[in-house]
């Protein structure tokens, strides 16, 4: 909450200009987050439990997207992007930062974020382009993935981590150097992300009803998914309190911030940004509850 307030303060006092914010965002998006994702999957423990979690999270967000299309009329006249504000999650810009604040490391969140990230860059993005009126092709999807630095970092981390290279490197004589270099890059990520989010918090009172309907719908839907996915996973594998924390963080996150980047939102831009801002505040409040649960 303090770092969000710092972001708001920087905007109100013009301490940080839009150009300055763009520079920070570029550093985070092109350097910090790709390294965070690489490190998270590079050091992750790969097992059948991870595959199970991947499937449960992926299918859960698919069901949420479908529910959004079924319920979209309740957000009229903003039903066009309503389904996308009910599905997927902002793991990259917010999830790893919040989980890192709670645990001091980020690889634990990678276990639950893998399904979300793959979903975001397949079904979510493909459906978004169709709704936006553009032709969706496998070629365009592949190009988007291979040119996105966060996807590259994640993919490289998965390949090397699953091959066992991560464990070998970190346990070798150069492990301390590698870990120190990665930590130096990733350490400021959480603070920078939260300052950016605070700076961009935006509210439009005229959109109160549809935004409230959208946020409440997502919170209820994500609460149901948290219960269902947790029950499914821990019915098949031993209960892991850290994985439970990661799932709780995942399902309190707002929808992905990439919606305006991949769709021509037009007049719906304010509705989307206001919804993301309001839900981000809800995320911070719910995160405080998760933090209390974590340290009880």
C-alpha positions as CSV (number, residue, x, y, z in Angstrom):
1,X,0.0,0.0,0.0
2,X,2.9,2.4,0.8
3,X,4.5,1.9,-2.6
4,X,1.1,2.5,-4.3
5,X,0.8,5.7,-2.4
6,X,4.3,6.7,-3.5
7,X,3.2,6.2,-7.1
8,X,0.1,8.3,-6.6
9,X,2.2,11.0,-4.9
10,X,4.7,11.0,-7.8
11,X,1.9,11.7,-10.3
12,X,0.2,14.4,-8.2
13,X,3.4,16.3,-7.6
14,X,4.8,15.7,-11.1
15,X,7.9,14.1,-9.6
16,X,7.6,11.4,-12.3
17,X,6.5,12.5,-15.8
18,X,4.8,10.3,-18.3
19,X,8.0,10.0,-20.2
20,X,9.8,9.0,-17.0
21,X,7.2,6.4,-16.3
22,X,7.5,5.0,-19.8
23,X,11.3,4.7,-19.2
24,X,10.7,2.8,-15.9
25,X,8.0,0.6,-17.5
26,X,10.5,-0.2,-20.4
27,X,13.2,-1.3,-17.9
28,X,10.7,-3.4,-16.0
29,X,9.1,-5.0,-19.1
30,X,12.3,-5.5,-21.1
31,X,14.8,-6.4,-18.4
32,X,13.4,-7.0,-14.9
33,X,10.3,-9.0,-15.6
34,X,12.0,-11.3,-18.2
35,X,14.7,-12.0,-15.7
36,X,12.2,-12.6,-12.9
37,X,10.3,-15.0,-15.1
38,X,13.5,-16.7,-16.2
39,X,14.7,-17.1,-12.6
40,X,11.3,-18.3,-11.4
41,X,11.1,-21.2,-13.9
42,X,14.9,-21.8,-13.9
43,X,14.8,-22.6,-10.2
44,X,11.3,-24.1,-10.1
45,X,10.8,-27.8,-9.0
46,X,9.3,-29.7,-12.0
47,X,7.0,-32.5,-11.1
48,X,3.6,-34.1,-11.8
49,X,2.1,-31.6,-9.3
50,X,3.2,-28.8,-11.6
51,X,1.5,-30.4,-14.6
52,X,-1.7,-30.9,-12.5
53,X,-1.6,-27.3,-11.4
54,X,-1.0,-26.1,-15.0
55,X,-4.0,-28.0,-16.2
56,X,-6.3,-26.9,-13.4
57,X,-5.4,-23.2,-13.7
58,X,-5.5,-23.2,-17.5
59,X,-9.0,-24.9,-17.6
60,X,-10.2,-22.7,-14.8
61,X,-9.5,-19.5,-16.7
62,X,-11.0,-20.9,-19.8
63,X,-14.2,-21.5,-17.8
64,X,-14.0,-17.9,-16.5
65,X,-13.7,-16.5,-20.0
66,X,-16.8,-18.6,-21.1
67,X,-18.7,-17.4,-18.1
68,X,-17.9,-13.8,-19.1
69,X,-19.5,-14.3,-22.5
70,X,-22.6,-15.8,-20.9
71,X,-22.9,-13.0,-18.4
72,X,-21.7,-10.1,-20.5
73,X,-25.1,-8.4,-20.7
74,X,-25.0,-7.4,-17.1
75,X,-22.2,-4.9,-17.9
76,X,-24.1,-3.3,-20.8
77,X,-23.2,-1.1,-22.6
78,X,-19.7,-2.3,-22.0
79,X,-20.2,-6.0,-22.6
80,X,-17.6,-6.1,-25.4
81,X,-14.6,-6.5,-23.2
82,X,-16.4,-7.7,-20.1
83,X,-15.4,-11.4,-20.6
84,X,-11.7,-10.5,-20.7
85,X,-11.9,-8.6,-17.5
86,X,-13.2,-11.7,-15.8
87,X,-10.5,-14.1,-17.0
88,X,-6.7,-14.6,-16.8
89,X,-4.6,-12.4,-14.4
90,X,-1.8,-9.9,-14.2
91,X,0.8,-12.3,-12.9
92,X,3.8,-10.6,-14.5
93,X,3.4,-7.0,-13.5
94,X,1.8,-7.8,-10.1
95,X,1.6,-11.4,-9.1
96,X,5.3,-12.1,-8.7
97,X,5.8,-8.7,-7.0
98,X,3.2,-9.5,-4.3
99,X,4.2,-13.1,-3.9
100,X,7.8,-11.9,-3.5
101,X,6.8,-9.5,-0.8
102,X,5.2,-12.3,1.2
103,X,7.9,-15.0,0.7
104,X,11.1,-13.3,-0.3
105,X,11.4,-15.4,-3.5
106,X,9.3,-15.8,-6.7
107,X,9.8,-19.3,-8.0
108,X,6.9,-20.6,-5.9
109,X,4.5,-18.4,-7.9
110,X,5.8,-19.8,-11.2
111,X,4.1,-23.1,-10.4
112,X,0.7,-21.5,-10.5
113,X,1.5,-18.8,-13.1
114,X,2.5,-21.2,-15.8
115,X,-1.0,-22.2,-16.7
116,X,-2.2,-18.5,-16.5
117,X,0.6,-17.2,-18.8
118,X,0.1,-19.9,-21.4
119,X,-3.6,-19.3,-21.3
120,X,-3.1,-15.6,-21.7
121,X,-1.0,-16.0,-24.8
122,X,-3.2,-18.6,-26.4
123,X,-7.0,-18.7,-25.9
124,X,-7.2,-15.3,-24.2
125,X,-5.2,-13.4,-26.8
126,X,-6.7,-15.3,-29.7
127,X,-10.3,-14.6,-28.5
128,X,-9.4,-11.0,-27.9
129,X,-8.3,-10.4,-31.4
130,X,-11.4,-12.1,-32.8
131,X,-13.6,-9.8,-30.7
132,X,-11.6,-6.9,-31.8
133,X,-12.4,-7.8,-35.4
134,X,-9.0,-8.8,-36.5
135,X,-8.2,-12.2,-38.1
136,X,-6.5,-14.6,-35.7
137,X,-3.8,-16.8,-37.1
138,X,-1.3,-19.2,-35.6
139,X,1.4,-17.3,-37.4
140,X,0.4,-14.0,-35.6
141,X,0.2,-15.8,-32.3
142,X,3.7,-17.4,-32.7
143,X,5.1,-14.0,-33.7
144,X,3.6,-12.3,-30.6
145,X,5.1,-15.0,-28.3
146,X,8.6,-15.1,-29.8
147,X,9.0,-11.4,-29.8
148,X,7.7,-10.9,-26.3
149,X,10.7,-10.7,-23.9
150,X,8.7,-12.0,-20.9
151,X,7.7,-15.1,-22.9
152,X,11.3,-15.5,-24.0
153,X,12.5,-15.3,-20.4
154,X,9.9,-17.8,-19.3
155,X,10.5,-20.2,-22.1
156,X,14.3,-20.2,-21.6
157,X,13.8,-20.7,-17.8
158,X,11.4,-23.6,-18.4
159,X,13.8,-25.4,-20.9
160,X,16.8,-25.0,-18.7
161,X,15.0,-25.7,-15.5
162,X,13.2,-28.8,-16.7
163,X,16.5,-30.1,-18.1
164,X,18.0,-29.8,-14.6
165,X,20.5,-27.1,-15.6
166,X,19.2,-24.7,-12.9
167,X,20.1,-27.1,-10.1
168,X,23.5,-27.9,-11.5
169,X,24.4,-24.2,-12.1
170,X,23.3,-23.0,-8.7
171,X,25.0,-25.8,-6.8
172,X,28.3,-25.3,-8.8
173,X,31.1,-22.9,-7.8
174,X,29.6,-20.2,-10.0
175,X,26.2,-20.6,-8.4
176,X,26.7,-17.7,-6.0
177,X,27.8,-15.4,-8.8
178,X,24.8,-16.3,-10.9
179,X,22.4,-16.0,-8.0
180,X,23.9,-12.6,-7.0
181,X,23.6,-11.2,-10.6
182,X,20.0,-12.3,-10.9
183,X,19.1,-10.9,-7.5
184,X,20.7,-7.6,-8.4
185,X,18.4,-7.3,-11.4
186,X,15.2,-8.7,-9.8
187,X,15.4,-7.0,-6.3
188,X,13.9,-3.7,-7.3
189,X,11.2,-5.2,-9.5
190,X,8.4,-5.4,-6.8
191,X,8.9,-1.8,-5.7
192,X,9.0,-0.5,-9.3
193,X,5.9,-2.4,-10.4
194,X,3.9,-1.2,-7.4
195,X,5.0,2.4,-8.0
196,X,3.9,2.1,-11.6
197,X,0.6,0.7,-10.6
198,X,0.0,3.5,-8.1
199,X,0.9,6.1,-10.6
200,X,-1.6,4.8,-13.1
201,X,-4.5,4.3,-10.7
202,X,-7.5,6.0,-12.4
203,X,-11.1,6.4,-11.5
204,X,-14.1,7.7,-13.4
205,X,-17.2,8.2,-11.2
206,X,-19.4,8.0,-14.4
207,X,-18.5,4.4,-14.8
208,X,-19.3,3.4,-11.2
209,X,-22.1,0.9,-11.9
210,X,-20.6,-1.1,-14.8
211,X,-17.2,-1.1,-13.1
212,X,-18.7,-2.2,-9.8
213,X,-20.6,-5.0,-11.5
214,X,-17.5,-6.2,-13.4
215,X,-15.2,-6.1,-10.3
216,X,-17.8,-7.9,-8.1
217,X,-18.4,-10.5,-10.8
218,X,-14.7,-11.2,-11.1
219,X,-14.2,-11.4,-7.3
220,X,-17.0,-13.9,-7.0
221,X,-15.9,-15.9,-10.0
222,X,-12.2,-16.0,-8.8
223,X,-13.3,-17.0,-5.3
224,X,-15.2,-20.0,-6.7
225,X,-12.1,-20.9,-8.9
226,X,-9.8,-20.6,-5.9
227,X,-12.0,-23.1,-3.9
228,X,-12.4,-25.5,-6.8
229,X,-8.8,-25.5,-8.1
230,X,-7.5,-25.8,-4.5
231,X,-9.8,-28.7,-3.8
232,X,-8.9,-30.4,-7.0
233,X,-5.1,-30.1,-6.6
234,X,-4.9,-30.9,-2.9
235,X,-7.2,-33.9,-3.4
236,X,-4.5,-35.4,-5.6
237,X,-1.3,-34.2,-4.0
238,X,-0.3,-33.4,-0.4
239,X,-1.3,-30.0,0.9
240,X,1.4,-27.4,0.4
241,X,0.9,-24.1,2.3
242,X,3.2,-22.1,0.0
243,X,1.3,-23.3,-3.1
244,X,-2.0,-22.4,-1.4
245,X,-0.6,-18.9,-0.8
246,X,0.5,-18.7,-4.5
247,X,-3.1,-19.7,-5.6
248,X,-4.6,-17.1,-3.3
249,X,-2.4,-14.4,-4.8
250,X,-3.2,-15.6,-8.3
251,X,-7.0,-15.4,-7.8
252,X,-7.0,-11.9,-6.2
253,X,-5.1,-10.3,-9.1
254,X,-6.9,-8.1,-11.6
255,X,-7.3,-9.0,-15.3
256,X,-4.2,-8.7,-17.5
257,X,-3.0,-5.1,-18.2
258,X,-2.2,-6.2,-21.8
259,X,-5.8,-5.8,-23.0
260,X,-5.3,-2.2,-24.4
261,X,-2.0,-3.3,-25.9
262,X,-3.5,-6.0,-28.1
263,X,-7.0,-4.6,-28.8
264,X,-8.4,-1.4,-30.3
265,X,-10.4,-0.5,-27.2
266,X,-11.6,2.9,-28.5
267,X,-14.2,4.5,-26.2
268,X,-14.0,1.4,-23.9
269,X,-10.5,2.4,-22.7
270,X,-11.8,4.3,-19.7
271,X,-14.1,1.5,-18.7
272,X,-11.2,-1.0,-18.9
273,X,-8.6,1.2,-17.1
274,X,-11.1,2.2,-14.3
275,X,-12.0,-1.5,-13.8
276,X,-8.4,-2.5,-13.6
277,X,-7.6,0.4,-11.2
278,X,-10.6,-0.5,-8.9
279,X,-9.7,-4.2,-8.9
280,X,-6.0,-3.4,-8.2
281,X,-7.1,-1.6,-5.0
282,X,-9.3,-4.6,-4.1
283,X,-6.2,-6.8,-4.8
284,X,-4.1,-4.7,-2.3
285,X,-6.8,-5.0,0.4
286,X,-7.2,-8.8,-0.2
287,X,-3.4,-9.1,-0.2
288,X,-3.4,-7.7,3.3
289,X,-5.8,-10.5,4.3
290,X,-3.5,-13.1,2.7
291,X,-0.5,-11.6,4.5
292,X,-2.3,-12.0,7.8
293,X,-3.1,-15.6,6.9
294,X,0.5,-16.2,5.8
295,X,2.0,-15.2,9.1
296,X,-0.6,-16.6,11.5
